[in-house]
């Protein structure tokens, strides 16, 4: 049913339309401030013995301007979007369009003044467009968790907007290359309204890296927002960094490994929300054993007295010596097993096999888990520990496929080799999976040996000095993944470039952006794990883990904002039916995309 129009507005629209006879006015929903004018024709119908009429649209009035139906169809689509999309309304663009669409321009003396006015009218409604994607969600998340305000207090408003925009580039484009940011900001409507070149971004990184006072202020602000007494301290040495041109980095430690240089850092995180509070980069001279003790002392001092801390170490540490040191200090820790008594592991796995059923599956995953208490000894000191055994069916299938492919490759090499080459192949470790053979014999797989080897695929173990369930141990340790995701390149689930920098301070400045990335990611994931009720109570509530961060990127991928330069009217297009439900799952208002994003303070920012 057509909406009622005020009599005053109706008379004004009819006056603009030339006061046609028997006219009717309807609101044009597809275009703001638009009205359609229809003309009614009456005649006597003998069949029904009364007057009957028909109505015909004769034109529209938009922003006080009259357009015929032909002009309206030529200028607008049926959804109200302008058909001409230009990024700049320059005279050269107009001239080129005139020459292609209407023949030679007026400078050649062949176009009339009427042609020029029609062309000018066509380009007065020039539309500018920018993609939004998940940026409004990320920005509002940054505002809600306070990182936007804390950045502004620590570094200033201008620098805060730049850091937030760079963080969103990392999270959305899974790319941390400064050279590609300028292209990204040309396409997307970011909180920072200007453009940053590669050199300007490098200068920003260096300023962030040098300003230690501002970084400490940021950490203090973040810690002040979290009222908790349970913290987790993550130690991670798995941050690849391309820093081959840097001879000596004082505040960083790099290890030679299969990935090249590795940055060594620790991070303090709230156990309940997963929100990062602060991080620390270790110097190059620190060894793993020295780092463990130093880390626990410094982190306990930073966290304050009366705080319950769980220290999470990676597998680079010597397991037994690290556990013994943590046990003597009285600190709770979780560590990935690197070296431990194989008899203990074999016993725990055997117990785990007896209780491998649906009840052992960790909620929200496809991983089975089981915990056993054991007593360990190191240099005559005995201490209690809890071994957490996990079995990932997904990892088991991947490892099994890779192993079988390797066996097939080995067998193919055997068939194509001569006696001398086969003599070398007999020394390969893979030969143990075959029955005894000679250089002239054929390879026959040993089923018993293969079954025993494949049975161990998909298993991984953690050990803790604090009693906890397998589920708690799994989720606490997996929190390290967010550190590696964000501090590598801001990536989510795709492989991307490593952190790189040509200067020590520039490299440290990148970690500030990575810290912001992890903060936004932690806040977003904490909401996605909760249950949310929709404003419409008749609809089913959003279940925990119904959406992932990748779903946020995928569902919002096509959302864009458009505005008309002359009238300064704006509208957002590209929402899916699922968008509002997704916004509720992210802990935001379901009308976030219904208007111009709040962080865009001026339409000129979209140019």
VEXDREN-2710 file (C-alpha; in Angstrom, 1 decimal):
% VEXDREN-2710
k/r/px/py/pz
1/UNK/0.0/0.0/0.0
2/UNK/1.3/3.4/-1.0
3/UNK/2.4/5.6/1.9
4/UNK/0.5/8.8/2.5
5/UNK/2.1/12.1/1.5
6/UNK/1.6/15.4/3.3
7/UNK/-0.7/17.7/1.3
8/UNK/2.0/20.5/1.3
9/UNK/4.6/18.2/-0.2
10/UNK/2.1/16.8/-2.8
11/UNK/1.2/20.3/-4.0
12/UNK/4.9/21.3/-4.2
13/UNK/5.7/18.2/-6.3
14/UNK/2.8/18.8/-8.6
15/UNK/3.9/22.4/-9.1
16/UNK/7.3/21.2/-10.1
17/UNK/5.7/18.7/-12.5
18/UNK/3.7/21.4/-14.2
19/UNK/0.4/20.7/-12.4
20/UNK/-0.8/17.9/-14.8
21/UNK/-4.5/17.1/-14.8
22/UNK/-5.8/14.3/-12.6
23/UNK/-2.3/13.7/-11.2
24/UNK/-1.3/11.5/-8.3
25/UNK/1.9/11.5/-6.3
26/UNK/3.7/8.4/-4.8
27/UNK/6.9/8.1/-2.8
28/UNK/9.8/6.7/-4.9
29/UNK/11.3/4.3/-2.4
30/UNK/14.4/3.4/-4.5
31/UNK/15.7/7.0/-4.5
32/UNK/15.8/9.3/-1.4
33/UNK/13.8/12.5/-1.8
34/UNK/12.2/11.1/-4.9
35/UNK/8.5/11.2/-5.9
36/UNK/6.7/9.6/-8.9
37/UNK/3.9/11.5/-10.6
38/UNK/1.1/9.5/-12.2
39/UNK/-1.7/10.7/-14.4
40/UNK/-5.2/9.1/-14.1
41/UNK/-7.5/8.8/-17.1
42/UNK/-11.3/8.1/-16.5
43/UNK/-13.9/6.7/-19.0
44/UNK/-17.3/5.1/-18.7
45/UNK/-17.3/1.3/-19.0
46/UNK/-20.6/-0.2/-20.1
47/UNK/-19.7/-3.6/-18.9
48/UNK/-19.6/-2.6/-15.3
49/UNK/-22.0/0.4/-15.8
50/UNK/-19.6/2.8/-14.0
51/UNK/-16.5/4.9/-14.6
52/UNK/-13.2/3.1/-14.7
53/UNK/-9.8/4.5/-14.9
54/UNK/-6.1/3.7/-15.5
55/UNK/-3.0/5.5/-14.4
56/UNK/0.3/6.1/-16.2
57/UNK/3.6/7.2/-14.8
58/UNK/4.6/10.4/-16.5
59/UNK/7.8/11.4/-14.6
60/UNK/9.6/11.7/-11.3
61/UNK/10.7/14.6/-9.1
62/UNK/14.1/14.1/-7.3
63/UNK/15.5/16.7/-5.1
64/UNK/13.2/19.3/-6.6
65/UNK/14.1/18.5/-10.2
66/UNK/11.6/17.2/-12.8
67/UNK/12.6/14.1/-14.9
68/UNK/10.5/12.4/-17.5
69/UNK/10.2/8.6/-17.3
70/UNK/12.6/8.3/-20.2
71/UNK/15.2/10.6/-18.5
72/UNK/14.7/8.8/-15.3
73/UNK/15.3/5.4/-16.9
74/UNK/18.3/6.7/-18.8
75/UNK/19.9/8.1/-15.6
76/UNK/18.9/5.5/-12.9
77/UNK/18.5/1.8/-12.7
78/UNK/15.3/0.2/-11.4
79/UNK/16.9/-0.1/-8.0
80/UNK/17.7/3.6/-7.8
81/UNK/21.4/3.5/-8.6
82/UNK/22.9/6.0/-11.0
83/UNK/24.0/4.4/-14.3
84/UNK/27.0/6.6/-14.6
85/UNK/29.9/5.6/-12.2
86/UNK/32.9/7.9/-12.3
87/UNK/35.6/8.4/-9.7
88/UNK/36.4/12.0/-10.7
89/UNK/34.2/14.7/-12.3
90/UNK/36.9/16.3/-14.3
91/UNK/36.4/18.3/-17.5
92/UNK/38.6/15.9/-19.5
93/UNK/36.3/13.0/-18.5
94/UNK/33.3/14.9/-19.5
95/UNK/34.8/15.9/-22.8
96/UNK/35.9/12.3/-23.7
97/UNK/32.4/11.0/-22.8
98/UNK/30.8/13.7/-24.9
99/UNK/32.9/12.8/-27.9
100/UNK/32.1/9.1/-27.6
101/UNK/28.4/9.3/-26.8
102/UNK/27.2/12.4/-28.6
103/UNK/29.8/13.1/-31.4
104/UNK/32.4/15.9/-31.6
105/UNK/32.4/18.4/-28.8
106/UNK/31.7/22.1/-28.9
107/UNK/35.3/23.1/-29.5
108/UNK/34.9/21.8/-33.0
109/UNK/31.8/23.9/-33.5
110/UNK/29.3/21.1/-34.1
111/UNK/27.6/20.6/-30.7
112/UNK/24.7/22.9/-29.8
113/UNK/24.2/24.6/-26.4
114/UNK/21.3/22.2/-25.8
115/UNK/23.6/19.2/-26.2
116/UNK/26.1/20.7/-23.8
117/UNK/23.4/21.3/-21.1
118/UNK/22.1/17.7/-21.4
119/UNK/25.6/16.3/-21.0
120/UNK/26.3/18.5/-18.0
121/UNK/23.1/17.4/-16.4
122/UNK/24.1/13.8/-17.0
123/UNK/27.3/14.2/-15.1
124/UNK/25.9/16.4/-12.3
125/UNK/24.7/13.1/-10.6
126/UNK/28.2/11.6/-10.6
127/UNK/28.5/8.6/-8.2
128/UNK/31.5/7.7/-6.1
129/UNK/31.9/4.2/-4.7
130/UNK/34.0/2.5/-2.1
131/UNK/33.9/-1.0/-0.8
132/UNK/33.1/-1.5/2.9
133/UNK/33.4/-5.3/3.4
134/UNK/34.0/-6.1/7.1
135/UNK/35.7/-2.8/7.9
136/UNK/32.7/-1.2/9.7
137/UNK/32.5/-4.4/11.8
138/UNK/36.2/-4.3/12.7
139/UNK/36.1/-0.5/13.4
140/UNK/33.1/-0.8/15.7
141/UNK/34.7/-3.8/17.4
142/UNK/37.8/-1.7/18.0
143/UNK/35.6/1.1/19.5
144/UNK/33.7/-1.3/21.7
145/UNK/36.8/-3.0/23.2
146/UNK/38.5/0.4/23.7
147/UNK/41.6/-0.1/21.6
148/UNK/40.6/2.8/19.3
149/UNK/40.4/5.2/22.3
150/UNK/43.6/3.8/23.9
151/UNK/45.5/4.3/20.6
152/UNK/44.2/7.9/20.5
153/UNK/45.4/8.6/24.0
154/UNK/48.8/7.0/23.5
155/UNK/49.7/8.1/20.0
156/UNK/47.2/10.8/19.0
157/UNK/44.1/10.7/16.8
158/UNK/45.9/10.9/13.5
159/UNK/48.3/8.1/14.2
160/UNK/45.5/6.0/15.8
161/UNK/43.5/6.1/12.6
162/UNK/46.5/5.2/10.5
163/UNK/47.3/2.2/12.8
164/UNK/43.7/1.0/12.7
165/UNK/43.6/1.2/8.9
166/UNK/46.8/-0.7/8.6
167/UNK/45.5/-3.4/11.0
168/UNK/42.3/-3.7/8.9
169/UNK/44.4/-4.1/5.8
170/UNK/46.3/-6.9/7.5
171/UNK/43.2/-8.7/8.7
172/UNK/41.1/-8.3/5.5
173/UNK/43.7/-8.6/2.8
174/UNK/45.9/-11.2/4.6
175/UNK/48.8/-9.1/3.5
176/UNK/51.2/-6.9/5.5
177/UNK/53.1/-5.4/2.5
178/UNK/53.3/-1.7/2.8
179/UNK/53.6/-1.3/-1.0
180/UNK/50.1/-2.8/-1.5
181/UNK/48.3/-0.7/1.1
182/UNK/47.8/2.3/-1.2
183/UNK/45.9/0.1/-3.6
184/UNK/43.8/-1.2/-0.8
185/UNK/42.8/2.2/0.5
186/UNK/41.8/3.3/-3.0
187/UNK/39.2/0.5/-3.0
188/UNK/38.0/0.4/0.6
189/UNK/36.5/3.1/2.8
190/UNK/39.0/3.1/5.7
191/UNK/39.0/5.1/9.0
192/UNK/42.0/7.1/7.7
193/UNK/40.8/9.3/5.0
194/UNK/44.0/10.0/3.2
195/UNK/46.6/8.0/1.3
196/UNK/49.8/6.5/2.7
197/UNK/52.7/5.8/0.4
198/UNK/55.2/3.0/1.2
199/UNK/57.7/5.5/2.5
200/UNK/55.1/7.2/4.7
201/UNK/54.2/3.8/6.2
202/UNK/57.8/3.0/6.9
203/UNK/58.2/6.3/8.6
204/UNK/55.1/5.6/10.7
205/UNK/56.5/2.2/11.7
206/UNK/59.8/3.8/12.8
207/UNK/57.9/6.4/14.9
208/UNK/55.9/3.7/16.6
209/UNK/59.0/1.6/17.3
210/UNK/60.9/4.5/18.8
211/UNK/58.2/5.8/21.1
212/UNK/58.6/3.4/24.0
213/UNK/56.7/5.7/26.4
214/UNK/53.6/5.7/24.2
215/UNK/53.8/1.9/23.9
216/UNK/54.0/1.5/27.7
217/UNK/51.1/3.9/28.1
218/UNK/49.1/1.8/25.6
219/UNK/49.8/-1.4/27.7
220/UNK/48.8/0.4/30.9
221/UNK/45.5/1.5/29.3
222/UNK/44.8/-2.0/28.0
223/UNK/45.6/-3.6/31.4
224/UNK/43.3/-1.0/33.2
225/UNK/40.3/-2.1/31.1
226/UNK/40.6/-5.8/32.1
227/UNK/39.4/-6.5/35.7
228/UNK/40.7/-10.1/36.0
229/UNK/43.0/-12.1/38.3
230/UNK/43.7/-14.9/35.8
231/UNK/46.2/-14.2/33.1
232/UNK/48.0/-16.4/30.6
233/UNK/51.6/-15.6/29.5
234/UNK/52.4/-16.9/26.1
235/UNK/55.9/-17.4/24.9
236/UNK/56.3/-17.7/21.2
237/UNK/59.4/-18.1/19.0
238/UNK/57.4/-18.9/15.9
239/UNK/57.2/-15.4/14.3
240/UNK/59.1/-15.5/11.0
241/UNK/60.8/-12.2/10.2
242/UNK/62.7/-11.2/7.1
243/UNK/65.5/-9.1/8.7
244/UNK/68.6/-10.4/7.0
245/UNK/69.8/-6.9/6.3
246/UNK/69.9/-6.0/10.0
247/UNK/73.2/-6.9/11.6
248/UNK/72.3/-6.4/15.3
249/UNK/68.9/-6.0/16.9
250/UNK/69.1/-5.1/20.5
251/UNK/65.5/-5.8/21.5
252/UNK/64.9/-8.8/19.4
253/UNK/66.1/-12.3/19.3
254/UNK/66.4/-14.3/16.1
255/UNK/67.1/-18.0/15.7
256/UNK/68.3/-19.9/12.7
257/UNK/65.7/-22.5/11.7
258/UNK/64.0/-23.9/8.7
259/UNK/62.0/-20.7/8.4
260/UNK/65.0/-18.4/8.6
261/UNK/65.1/-15.7/11.2
262/UNK/62.6/-15.9/14.0
263/UNK/61.4/-13.2/16.4
264/UNK/61.2/-14.2/20.1
265/UNK/58.5/-12.6/22.2
266/UNK/56.1/-13.2/25.1
267/UNK/52.6/-11.8/25.5
268/UNK/50.3/-11.4/28.5
269/UNK/46.7/-12.3/27.8
270/UNK/43.5/-12.4/29.9
271/UNK/42.6/-16.1/30.3
272/UNK/38.8/-15.6/30.1
273/UNK/38.5/-13.3/27.1
274/UNK/41.8/-14.0/25.3
275/UNK/42.4/-10.2/25.1
276/UNK/46.1/-9.3/24.8
277/UNK/47.4/-6.8/27.4
278/UNK/51.0/-6.4/26.7
279/UNK/54.0/-8.0/25.0
280/UNK/57.8/-8.1/25.3
281/UNK/60.5/-8.7/22.8
282/UNK/63.6/-10.6/24.0
283/UNK/67.2/-9.7/23.2
284/UNK/69.3/-11.8/20.9
285/UNK/71.6/-13.1/23.6
286/UNK/68.8/-14.8/25.6
287/UNK/68.7/-18.6/25.5
288/UNK/65.5/-20.6/26.0
289/UNK/66.5/-21.7/29.5
290/UNK/67.4/-18.1/30.6
291/UNK/64.3/-16.8/28.9
292/UNK/62.0/-19.1/30.9
293/UNK/63.1/-17.9/34.3
294/UNK/63.4/-14.3/33.2
295/UNK/60.0/-14.4/31.6
296/UNK/58.3/-15.7/34.7
297/UNK/59.9/-13.2/37.0
298/UNK/59.2/-10.2/34.8
299/UNK/55.7/-11.2/33.9
300/UNK/54.8/-11.8/37.5
301/UNK/56.0/-8.3/38.3
302/UNK/54.1/-6.7/35.5
303/UNK/50.9/-8.6/36.3
304/UNK/51.0/-7.6/40.0
305/UNK/50.6/-9.4/43.2
306/UNK/47.7/-11.8/43.7
307/UNK/47.4/-12.6/40.0
308/UNK/47.1/-16.3/38.9
309/UNK/49.3/-16.8/36.0
310/UNK/49.6/-19.7/33.5
311/UNK/52.8/-19.8/31.5
312/UNK/52.5/-21.3/28.0
313/UNK/55.8/-22.4/26.4
314/UNK/56.4/-23.8/22.9
315/UNK/58.3/-27.0/22.0
316/UNK/61.6/-25.2/21.6
317/UNK/62.2/-25.5/25.3
318/UNK/63.9/-28.5/26.9
319/UNK/60.8/-30.1/28.3
320/UNK/62.1/-31.7/31.4
321/UNK/64.5/-28.9/32.5
322/UNK/61.7/-26.3/31.8
323/UNK/59.1/-28.3/33.8
324/UNK/61.5/-28.7/36.7
325/UNK/62.3/-25.0/36.7
326/UNK/58.6/-24.1/36.7
327/UNK/57.8/-26.6/39.4
328/UNK/60.5/-25.2/41.7
329/UNK/59.2/-21.7/41.2
330/UNK/55.7/-22.8/42.0
331/UNK/54.3/-21.4/38.7
332/UNK/51.7/-23.2/36.6
333/UNK/52.7/-23.8/33.1
334/UNK/51.7/-25.7/29.9
335/UNK/54.3/-26.9/27.5
336/UNK/54.2/-28.8/24.2
337/UNK/56.1/-32.1/24.6
338/UNK/59.5/-32.2/22.8
339/UNK/61.4/-34.8/24.9
340/UNK/59.8/-37.0/27.5
341/UNK/60.0/-40.5/28.7
342/UNK/58.5/-42.6/25.8
343/UNK/57.3/-45.2/28.2
344/UNK/55.1/-42.6/29.9
345/UNK/53.7/-41.4/26.6
346/UNK/53.1/-45.0/25.5
347/UNK/51.2/-45.8/28.7
348/UNK/49.0/-42.7/28.5
349/UNK/48.2/-43.3/24.8
350/UNK/47.2/-46.9/25.7
351/UNK/44.8/-45.6/28.4
352/UNK/43.5/-43.0/25.9
353/UNK/42.7/-45.7/23.4
354/UNK/40.4/-47.4/25.9
355/UNK/38.3/-44.2/26.4
356/UNK/38.3/-43.0/22.8
357/UNK/34.6/-42.3/22.2
358/UNK/32.2/-39.4/21.6
359/UNK/32.5/-38.2/25.2
360/UNK/36.2/-37.5/24.7
361/UNK/35.6/-35.0/21.9
362/UNK/36.5/-31.4/22.9
363/UNK/33.4/-29.1/22.4
364/UNK/33.6/-27.1/19.3
365/UNK/36.3/-29.2/17.7
366/UNK/36.9/-32.6/16.1
367/UNK/39.7/-33.4/18.5
368/UNK/39.6/-36.1/21.1
369/UNK/41.3/-35.4/24.4
370/UNK/42.3/-37.2/27.6
371/UNK/44.3/-36.3/30.7
372/UNK/46.4/-38.5/33.0
373/UNK/48.3/-37.5/36.1
374/UNK/51.9/-38.7/36.2
375/UNK/55.0/-38.3/38.4
376/UNK/58.1/-37.0/36.6
377/UNK/61.7/-36.9/37.8
378/UNK/64.5/-34.6/36.8
379/UNK/68.0/-34.7/38.4
380/UNK/66.6/-36.4/41.5
381/UNK/63.7/-34.0/41.9
382/UNK/60.2/-35.5/41.6
383/UNK/57.1/-33.4/40.8
384/UNK/53.5/-34.1/39.7
385/UNK/52.4/-33.3/36.1
386/UNK/49.4/-33.8/34.0
387/UNK/49.8/-35.2/30.4
388/UNK/47.1/-34.1/28.0
389/UNK/46.9/-36.5/25.0
390/UNK/45.0/-35.3/21.9
391/UNK/44.0/-37.1/18.7
392/UNK/43.0/-35.0/15.6
393/UNK/41.2/-37.1/13.0
394/UNK/41.9/-34.4/10.4
395/UNK/45.6/-34.3/11.1
396/UNK/45.7/-38.2/11.1
397/UNK/44.1/-38.3/7.6
398/UNK/46.6/-35.6/6.3
399/UNK/49.6/-37.4/7.8
400/UNK/48.5/-40.8/6.5
401/UNK/48.0/-39.5/3.0
402/UNK/51.4/-37.8/3.0
403/UNK/53.1/-40.9/4.3
404/UNK/51.5/-43.2/1.7
405/UNK/52.4/-40.8/-1.1
406/UNK/56.0/-40.9/0.2
407/UNK/55.9/-44.7/0.1
408/UNK/54.6/-44.8/-3.4
409/UNK/57.4/-42.4/-4.5
410/UNK/60.0/-44.6/-2.8
411/UNK/58.6/-47.7/-4.6
412/UNK/58.7/-45.9/-7.9
413/UNK/62.3/-44.9/-7.4
414/UNK/63.1/-48.6/-6.6
415/UNK/61.6/-49.8/-9.9
416/UNK/63.5/-47.2/-11.9
417/UNK/66.9/-47.8/-10.2
418/UNK/69.7/-50.1/-11.1
419/UNK/71.6/-52.4/-8.7
420/UNK/74.0/-49.6/-7.6
421/UNK/71.2/-47.1/-6.9
422/UNK/69.2/-49.7/-5.1
423/UNK/72.1/-50.3/-2.8
424/UNK/71.8/-46.7/-1.6
425/UNK/68.0/-47.0/-1.3
426/UNK/68.5/-49.9/1.1
427/UNK/70.1/-47.5/3.5
428/UNK/67.0/-45.1/3.5
429/UNK/64.8/-45.1/6.7
430/UNK/61.7/-46.0/4.6
431/UNK/63.2/-49.4/3.9
432/UNK/62.1/-50.5/7.4
433/UNK/58.5/-50.6/6.3
434/UNK/59.2/-53.4/3.8
435/UNK/60.1/-57.0/4.3
436/UNK/63.7/-58.1/3.9
437/UNK/64.8/-57.7/0.3
438/UNK/67.9/-57.6/-1.8
439/UNK/69.0/-55.3/-4.7
440/UNK/67.5/-57.9/-7.1
441/UNK/64.2/-58.4/-5.1
442/UNK/60.9/-56.6/-5.1
443/UNK/59.6/-54.3/-2.3
444/UNK/56.9/-55.9/-0.2
445/UNK/55.2/-53.8/2.5
446/UNK/55.3/-55.1/6.0
447/UNK/51.7/-54.7/7.2
448/UNK/52.4/-55.0/10.9
449/UNK/55.1/-52.4/10.9
450/UNK/53.0/-50.0/8.8
451/UNK/49.9/-50.4/11.1
452/UNK/52.0/-49.7/14.2
453/UNK/53.5/-46.6/12.6
454/UNK/50.2/-45.2/11.2
455/UNK/48.5/-45.8/14.5
456/UNK/50.5/-42.9/16.0
457/UNK/49.4/-40.4/13.3
458/UNK/47.3/-37.4/14.5
459/UNK/48.5/-37.5/18.1
460/UNK/50.0/-34.5/19.9
461/UNK/50.7/-34.0/23.6
462/UNK/50.8/-31.1/26.1
463/UNK/52.0/-31.3/29.7
464/UNK/51.0/-29.0/32.5
465/UNK/52.0/-28.5/36.1
466/UNK/48.5/-27.5/37.1
467/UNK/45.5/-29.8/37.2
468/UNK/43.1/-29.0/34.4
469/UNK/40.9/-30.9/31.9
470/UNK/42.0/-31.7/28.4
471/UNK/39.5/-29.2/27.0
472/UNK/40.9/-26.3/29.1
473/UNK/44.5/-27.3/28.3
474/UNK/43.7/-27.4/24.6
475/UNK/42.0/-24.1/24.4
476/UNK/44.6/-22.3/26.5
477/UNK/47.5/-23.6/24.4
478/UNK/45.7/-22.9/21.1
479/UNK/45.6/-19.2/22.1
480/UNK/49.2/-19.1/20.8
481/UNK/47.8/-19.4/17.3
482/UNK/46.3/-15.9/17.4
483/UNK/49.7/-14.6/18.3
484/UNK/51.3/-16.3/15.4
485/UNK/48.5/-15.3/13.0
486/UNK/48.6/-11.6/13.9
487/UNK/52.3/-11.1/14.5
488/UNK/53.3/-12.9/11.3
489/UNK/51.2/-10.8/8.9
490/UNK/47.7/-10.3/10.3
491/UNK/46.6/-13.4/8.4
492/UNK/43.6/-15.5/9.3
493/UNK/43.6/-18.9/7.5
494/UNK/45.7/-18.2/4.4
495/UNK/49.5/-18.1/4.0
496/UNK/50.9/-14.6/3.7
497/UNK/54.1/-12.7/3.9
498/UNK/56.3/-12.7/7.0
499/UNK/57.0/-9.7/9.1
500/UNK/59.8/-7.8/7.4
501/UNK/61.6/-4.5/7.9
502/UNK/64.8/-2.7/6.9
503/UNK/65.3/-1.0/10.3
504/UNK/65.1/-2.2/13.9
505/UNK/62.5/0.5/14.9
506/UNK/60.4/-0.1/11.7
507/UNK/60.2/-3.8/12.6
508/UNK/59.2/-3.0/16.1
509/UNK/56.6/-0.6/14.8
510/UNK/55.0/-3.4/12.8
511/UNK/54.5/-5.3/16.1
512/UNK/52.3/-2.4/17.4
513/UNK/50.0/-2.9/14.4
514/UNK/50.1/-6.7/15.0
515/UNK/49.1/-6.1/18.7
516/UNK/46.0/-4.1/17.5
517/UNK/45.2/-6.9/15.0
518/UNK/45.2/-9.4/17.8
519/UNK/43.1/-7.2/20.0
520/UNK/40.3/-6.8/17.3
521/UNK/40.5/-10.5/16.5
522/UNK/40.2/-11.5/20.2
523/UNK/37.2/-9.2/20.8
524/UNK/35.5/-10.5/17.6
525/UNK/36.1/-14.2/18.4
526/UNK/34.8/-13.7/22.0
527/UNK/31.5/-12.5/20.7
528/UNK/31.3/-15.2/18.0
529/UNK/31.6/-17.9/20.7
530/UNK/28.6/-16.6/22.6
531/UNK/24.9/-17.0/22.1
532/UNK/23.0/-13.9/21.0
533/UNK/19.3/-13.1/20.9
534/UNK/18.0/-11.4/17.7
535/UNK/15.8/-8.2/18.1
536/UNK/13.0/-10.2/16.4
537/UNK/12.2/-12.7/19.2
538/UNK/10.4/-14.9/16.8
539/UNK/13.7/-15.9/15.1
540/UNK/16.1/-18.4/16.5
541/UNK/19.0/-17.0/18.5
542/UNK/22.5/-17.1/17.2
543/UNK/24.2/-20.2/18.5
544/UNK/27.8/-20.1/19.8
545/UNK/30.4/-20.6/17.1
546/UNK/27.7/-20.4/14.4
547/UNK/30.0/-18.0/12.5
548/UNK/33.7/-17.8/12.2
549/UNK/36.0/-14.8/11.5
550/UNK/36.3/-16.1/7.9
551/UNK/32.5/-16.1/7.6
552/UNK/32.5/-12.4/8.6
553/UNK/34.9/-11.7/5.7
554/UNK/32.9/-13.8/3.2
555/UNK/29.4/-12.6/4.0
556/UNK/30.3/-8.9/3.9
557/UNK/32.6/-9.1/0.9
558/UNK/30.3/-7.4/-1.6
559/UNK/29.0/-4.6/0.6
560/UNK/29.8/-1.1/-0.7
561/UNK/28.9/2.5/-0.1
562/UNK/27.9/5.0/-2.8
563/UNK/27.2/8.7/-2.8
564/UNK/26.2/11.4/-5.2
565/UNK/28.6/14.3/-5.2
566/UNK/26.1/17.1/-6.0
567/UNK/23.3/16.2/-3.6
568/UNK/25.6/14.4/-1.0
569/UNK/23.1/11.6/-0.8
570/UNK/24.6/8.2/0.2
571/UNK/23.4/4.7/0.3
572/UNK/24.9/1.2/1.2
573/UNK/24.3/-1.7/-1.2
574/UNK/25.3/-5.4/-1.3
575/UNK/23.9/-6.7/2.0
576/UNK/22.9/-10.3/2.1
577/UNK/19.9/-11.7/4.0
578/UNK/22.3/-13.1/6.6
579/UNK/24.2/-9.9/7.2
580/UNK/21.9/-8.7/10.1
581/UNK/22.2/-12.1/11.8
582/UNK/26.0/-11.9/11.4
583/UNK/26.1/-8.4/13.0
584/UNK/24.2/-9.7/16.0
585/UNK/26.7/-12.6/16.3
586/UNK/29.5/-10.0/16.3
587/UNK/27.9/-8.2/19.2
588/UNK/26.9/-5.2/17.1
589/UNK/23.6/-3.5/16.1
590/UNK/21.9/-5.1/13.2
591/UNK/21.5/-1.8/11.4
592/UNK/25.2/-1.1/11.2
593/UNK/25.2/-1.2/7.4
594/UNK/21.9/0.7/6.9
595/UNK/23.5/4.1/6.9
596/UNK/26.9/5.7/6.2
597/UNK/29.5/4.2/8.5
598/UNK/30.1/6.3/11.6
599/UNK/33.9/6.5/11.1
600/UNK/33.4/8.4/7.8
601/UNK/33.2/12.0/8.9
602/UNK/33.1/13.6/5.5
603/UNK/31.9/12.4/2.1
604/UNK/35.1/13.9/0.7
605/UNK/37.0/11.1/2.3
606/UNK/35.6/8.7/-0.3
607/UNK/37.2/10.6/-3.2
END
